[in-house]
């Protein structure tokens, strides 16, 4: 028999049916699911048809990530300490500018920072470990010495870089290779007990956009993340320490990205919070007619709001002030004005 998937049909309307179930303990609810048979049919069914284990995974409140509750959306501000990132390369690779930018992101509304020293844009080349450590660890350490209290995520594929970041004060790992690039990330994550985001990418940054190819991109990305979660659990990393990211733009065409975004709620079935990184991506520029990456905040906000409607919990963005403003209005209309402010 073909593998079966269950995608909750997320809703946010205040008028709920008697059969409404909370989605991941958050702001969305569902009373129907899309039943998907691999290579076969798709059918909408009442949520009451769900197997018990799937029902539990879909409705259970997600554990906090780096101290942040997942019952409301969270903004992750991007701080690239690189000379070549696709939209802000070279802007903050000076330590003083990096520190100013970190404070500005939090003031603008970010609740966690994602600090990276290696660009993973399409075509980017690998950065030596020592250089990546030198770019990231001193900035994290200085932030902590200055009394910076917000959670910090280290955006890296390399265990030595991640370890140095933890020593400096990082609270979370964000691995775009889902611990494949450097298998030592598995042991480090297990030993530290810190949360980790596992992202899907087809291929390495150098070549990932050459010819992305899938039979069914939504189900293949889901299967990959399911396998990586299983590997993590087998090595002592509990599921409540794992965040998943479908990897928009990482080895995907415009059509692949749109398919993943349309079916985003499927990833709740993995039982982990969802992190979404769409900020200023190329497909936003193509569809939104914004060739310059810095002009894609409106498109980023549009995609973010759509993802909020499917219950995605963490949103990794460059334009924090703009996205935070949009999120506040969305929360006021969906969750309730003044009701989304708890930590």
C-alpha positions as CSV (number, residue, x, y, z in Angstrom):
1,X,0.0,0.0,0.0
2,X,1.2,3.5,-0.8
3,X,2.3,5.8,2.0
4,X,-0.5,8.1,3.3
5,X,-0.1,11.7,4.4
6,X,-2.5,13.9,6.4
7,X,-2.5,17.7,5.8
8,X,-4.6,19.6,8.2
9,X,-6.7,22.3,6.5
10,X,-5.8,25.2,8.7
11,X,-8.4,27.9,9.6
12,X,-8.3,31.0,11.8
13,X,-11.9,32.2,11.7
14,X,-13.4,33.0,15.1
15,X,-16.5,31.0,14.3
16,X,-15.4,27.5,15.0
17,X,-17.2,24.3,14.3
18,X,-18.0,21.9,17.2
19,X,-15.5,19.5,15.8
20,X,-12.7,22.2,15.7
21,X,-9.3,21.0,16.9
22,X,-6.3,23.2,17.9
23,X,-3.4,23.0,15.4
24,X,-0.1,22.5,17.2
25,X,-1.5,24.3,20.2
26,X,-1.4,27.5,18.3
27,X,-3.7,30.1,16.8
28,X,-5.0,27.9,13.9
29,X,-7.7,25.2,14.1
30,X,-8.8,22.5,11.8
31,X,-11.7,20.1,11.5
32,X,-10.8,18.6,8.1
33,X,-7.7,17.1,6.6
34,X,-6.5,16.4,3.1
35,X,-5.8,12.7,2.9
36,X,-3.0,12.2,0.4
37,X,-1.9,8.8,-1.0
38,X,1.5,8.9,-2.5
39,X,1.2,8.5,-6.3
40,X,-2.6,8.2,-5.9
41,X,-5.7,10.1,-4.8
42,X,-6.3,13.1,-2.6
43,X,-9.5,13.5,-0.6
44,X,-10.8,15.9,2.1
45,X,-12.0,14.0,5.2
46,X,-13.2,15.0,8.6
47,X,-10.5,15.2,11.2
48,X,-12.3,12.5,13.1
49,X,-10.9,10.0,10.6
50,X,-7.3,10.6,11.7
51,X,-5.3,7.8,13.3
52,X,-4.7,8.5,17.0
53,X,-1.0,9.0,16.7
54,X,-1.4,11.5,13.9
55,X,-4.2,13.3,15.8
56,X,-2.0,13.6,18.9
57,X,0.9,15.0,16.9
58,X,-1.2,17.6,15.1
59,X,-3.0,18.9,18.2
60,X,-0.2,18.8,20.8
61,X,1.2,22.2,21.9
62,X,4.7,22.6,20.6
63,X,7.5,23.0,23.2
64,X,9.2,26.4,23.5
65,X,12.2,27.0,21.3
66,X,15.1,28.8,22.9
67,X,12.7,30.0,25.6
68,X,10.1,31.3,23.2
69,X,6.6,29.8,23.4
70,X,5.1,28.6,20.1
71,X,1.5,29.5,20.8
72,X,2.0,32.7,18.8
73,X,4.1,33.7,15.8
74,X,7.7,34.6,16.4
75,X,10.1,36.8,14.3
76,X,13.7,35.7,13.8
77,X,15.9,38.6,12.7
78,X,18.7,37.8,10.2
79,X,22.2,39.0,10.9
80,X,24.5,38.0,8.1
81,X,28.2,38.6,9.0
82,X,29.2,37.8,5.5
83,X,30.6,39.8,2.5
84,X,28.5,37.9,0.0
85,X,25.0,37.1,1.2
86,X,22.5,37.6,-1.6
87,X,20.7,40.7,-0.3
88,X,22.8,42.2,2.5
89,X,26.3,40.9,2.0
90,X,29.0,43.2,3.3
91,X,26.6,45.5,5.2
92,X,27.2,44.1,8.7
93,X,30.5,42.2,8.5
94,X,32.2,44.9,10.5
95,X,31.9,44.0,14.2
96,X,30.6,47.4,15.3
97,X,28.0,47.5,12.6
98,X,27.0,44.0,13.5
99,X,26.4,44.9,17.1
100,X,24.4,48.0,16.1
101,X,22.3,45.9,13.7
102,X,21.6,43.3,16.4
103,X,20.2,45.9,18.7
104,X,18.2,47.5,15.9
105,X,16.6,44.1,14.9
106,X,15.4,43.5,18.5
107,X,14.2,47.0,18.8
108,X,12.3,46.6,15.5
109,X,10.5,43.5,16.8
110,X,12.7,40.4,16.4
111,X,12.5,38.0,19.3
112,X,15.5,35.8,18.3
113,X,18.5,36.5,16.1
114,X,19.9,34.2,13.5
115,X,23.6,34.9,13.1
116,X,25.6,33.4,10.2
117,X,29.1,33.7,8.8
118,X,28.7,31.7,5.6
119,X,26.4,32.6,2.7
120,X,24.3,29.7,1.5
121,X,22.8,31.7,-1.4
122,X,22.8,29.9,-4.8
123,X,26.3,29.7,-6.1
124,X,28.0,30.5,-2.8
125,X,31.3,28.9,-2.0
126,X,32.2,27.2,1.2
127,X,33.9,29.3,3.9
128,X,36.8,27.8,5.9
129,X,35.8,26.8,9.5
130,X,38.3,29.2,11.1
131,X,37.1,32.1,9.1
132,X,33.4,31.4,9.9
133,X,34.2,31.1,13.6
134,X,36.1,34.4,13.5
135,X,33.1,36.1,11.9
136,X,30.5,34.8,14.3
137,X,31.8,33.8,17.8
138,X,33.3,37.2,18.7
139,X,30.1,39.0,17.8
140,X,28.0,36.6,19.9
141,X,30.4,36.9,22.8
142,X,30.4,40.7,22.7
143,X,26.6,40.8,22.6
144,X,26.4,38.6,25.7
145,X,29.1,40.7,27.4
146,X,27.0,43.8,26.7
147,X,24.0,42.2,28.4
148,X,22.1,41.2,25.2
149,X,19.4,38.8,26.5
150,X,17.5,37.8,23.4
151,X,18.0,34.2,22.1
152,X,20.7,33.8,19.5
153,X,20.7,31.1,16.8
154,X,23.9,30.2,15.0
155,X,23.3,29.6,11.2
156,X,25.9,27.1,10.3
157,X,26.4,23.6,8.8
158,X,29.6,22.9,10.8
159,X,29.9,21.5,14.2
160,X,33.1,23.4,15.1
161,X,31.4,26.7,14.2
162,X,28.3,25.7,16.2
163,X,30.4,24.7,19.2
164,X,32.3,28.0,19.2
165,X,29.0,29.8,19.0
166,X,27.6,27.9,22.0
167,X,30.7,28.8,24.0
168,X,30.1,32.4,23.1
169,X,26.5,32.3,24.1
170,X,24.3,30.9,21.3
171,X,21.0,29.2,22.2
172,X,20.0,27.3,19.1
173,X,21.4,25.7,15.9
174,X,20.1,26.4,12.4
175,X,21.5,23.9,10.0
176,X,20.5,24.3,6.3
177,X,21.9,20.8,5.7
178,X,19.8,19.1,8.4
179,X,23.1,17.7,9.9
180,X,24.1,16.1,6.6
181,X,27.0,18.4,5.7
182,X,28.8,17.7,9.0
183,X,27.6,14.5,10.8
184,X,29.3,15.8,14.0
185,X,26.4,18.2,14.3
186,X,24.3,15.3,15.5
187,X,26.6,14.6,18.5
188,X,27.0,18.2,19.3
189,X,23.2,18.8,19.4
190,X,22.6,15.7,21.5
191,X,25.3,16.7,24.0
192,X,24.3,20.4,24.4
193,X,20.5,19.7,24.5
194,X,20.0,22.9,22.4
195,X,17.2,23.1,19.8
196,X,18.1,22.7,16.2
197,X,16.3,23.6,13.0
198,X,16.6,21.0,10.3
199,X,16.1,22.4,6.8
200,X,15.7,20.6,3.5
201,X,18.0,21.5,0.6
202,X,18.5,19.6,-2.6
203,X,22.2,19.8,-3.3
204,X,24.9,22.2,-2.1
205,X,24.7,26.0,-2.4
206,X,27.2,25.9,-5.2
207,X,25.0,23.9,-7.5
208,X,21.5,23.6,-5.9
209,X,19.8,25.9,-8.4
210,X,21.3,24.3,-11.6
211,X,18.4,21.9,-12.2
212,X,16.2,21.2,-9.2
213,X,14.0,18.2,-9.8
214,X,11.3,16.4,-7.9
215,X,8.5,13.9,-8.6
216,X,6.3,15.4,-5.8
217,X,8.2,18.2,-4.1
218,X,5.8,18.5,-1.1
219,X,5.9,14.8,-0.2
220,X,9.6,14.4,-1.0
221,X,10.5,17.3,1.3
222,X,8.2,15.9,4.0
223,X,9.8,12.5,3.7
224,X,13.3,13.9,3.9
225,X,12.5,15.9,7.1
226,X,10.8,12.8,8.6
227,X,14.0,10.8,8.0
228,X,16.2,13.5,9.5
229,X,14.0,13.7,12.6
230,X,14.2,9.9,12.9
231,X,18.0,10.0,12.7
232,X,18.1,12.8,15.4
233,X,15.9,10.8,17.7
234,X,18.0,7.7,17.2
235,X,21.0,9.7,18.5
236,X,19.2,11.0,21.6
237,X,17.8,14.3,20.3
238,X,14.2,14.6,21.4
239,X,11.5,15.7,18.9
240,X,10.7,18.7,21.2
241,X,14.1,20.1,20.5
242,X,13.6,20.0,16.7
243,X,12.3,22.7,14.4
244,X,11.7,22.0,10.7
245,X,12.2,24.2,7.6
246,X,11.0,23.2,4.1
247,X,13.9,25.2,2.6
248,X,12.2,27.6,0.3
249,X,14.6,28.5,-2.5
250,X,17.2,25.8,-1.6
251,X,17.2,23.6,-4.7
252,X,13.7,24.6,-5.7
253,X,12.2,26.4,-8.7
254,X,9.5,29.1,-8.4
255,X,6.8,26.4,-8.9
256,X,8.4,24.2,-6.3
257,X,8.4,27.0,-3.8
258,X,4.7,27.8,-4.4
259,X,3.7,24.2,-4.1
260,X,5.5,23.9,-0.7
261,X,3.9,27.1,0.5
262,X,0.4,26.0,-0.6
263,X,0.8,22.7,1.3
264,X,2.8,24.1,4.3
265,X,0.4,22.8,6.9
266,X,1.4,19.3,6.1
267,X,4.6,19.8,8.0
268,X,2.7,20.1,11.3
269,X,2.2,16.3,11.0
270,X,5.9,16.0,11.9
271,X,5.1,17.2,15.4
272,X,7.7,20.1,15.3
273,X,7.5,23.9,15.0
274,X,7.8,25.2,11.5
275,X,10.4,27.8,10.6
276,X,9.9,29.6,7.3
277,X,12.7,31.5,5.5
278,X,11.2,33.3,2.5
279,X,12.6,36.7,3.1
280,X,13.6,38.6,-0.1
281,X,13.9,35.3,-2.0
282,X,14.2,35.4,-5.8
283,X,10.7,34.0,-6.4
284,X,9.2,37.0,-4.5
285,X,11.1,39.3,-6.8
286,X,10.0,37.4,-9.9
287,X,6.3,37.3,-9.0
288,X,6.3,40.7,-7.3
289,X,8.3,42.4,-10.1
290,X,11.0,43.5,-7.6
291,X,14.4,42.8,-9.2
292,X,16.3,44.3,-6.3
293,X,16.3,42.1,-3.2
294,X,16.1,45.1,-0.8
295,X,12.7,46.1,-2.4
296,X,11.0,42.8,-1.6
297,X,9.6,43.5,1.9
298,X,6.0,43.8,0.7
299,X,6.2,40.5,-1.0
300,X,7.9,38.9,2.0
301,X,5.1,40.2,4.2
302,X,2.4,38.8,1.8
303,X,4.0,35.3,1.9
304,X,4.5,35.5,5.7
305,X,0.8,36.4,6.3
306,X,-0.2,33.4,4.1
307,X,2.1,31.2,6.1
308,X,0.6,32.5,9.4
309,X,-2.7,31.3,8.1
310,X,-1.2,27.8,8.0
311,X,0.2,28.0,11.5
312,X,3.9,28.5,10.7
313,X,5.5,29.6,14.0
314,X,8.9,31.1,13.3
315,X,9.6,33.6,10.5
316,X,13.2,34.4,9.5
317,X,13.3,37.8,7.9
318,X,15.6,40.7,7.0
319,X,13.0,43.5,7.1
320,X,12.0,43.0,10.8
321,X,10.2,46.4,11.3
322,X,7.9,45.9,8.3
323,X,7.1,42.3,9.0
324,X,6.5,43.0,12.7
325,X,4.1,45.8,11.9
326,X,2.2,43.5,9.5
327,X,2.2,40.7,12.1
328,X,0.8,43.0,14.8
329,X,-2.2,43.9,12.6
330,X,-2.7,40.2,11.6
331,X,-2.6,39.2,15.3
332,X,-5.1,41.9,16.3
333,X,-7.6,40.7,13.7
334,X,-6.9,36.9,14.2
335,X,-5.8,36.3,17.8
336,X,-7.2,39.5,19.4
337,X,-5.7,42.9,20.0
338,X,-3.3,42.8,23.0
339,X,-3.8,39.0,23.4
340,X,-0.6,37.9,21.6
341,X,1.9,39.6,23.8
342,X,2.8,36.8,26.2
343,X,6.3,35.4,26.0
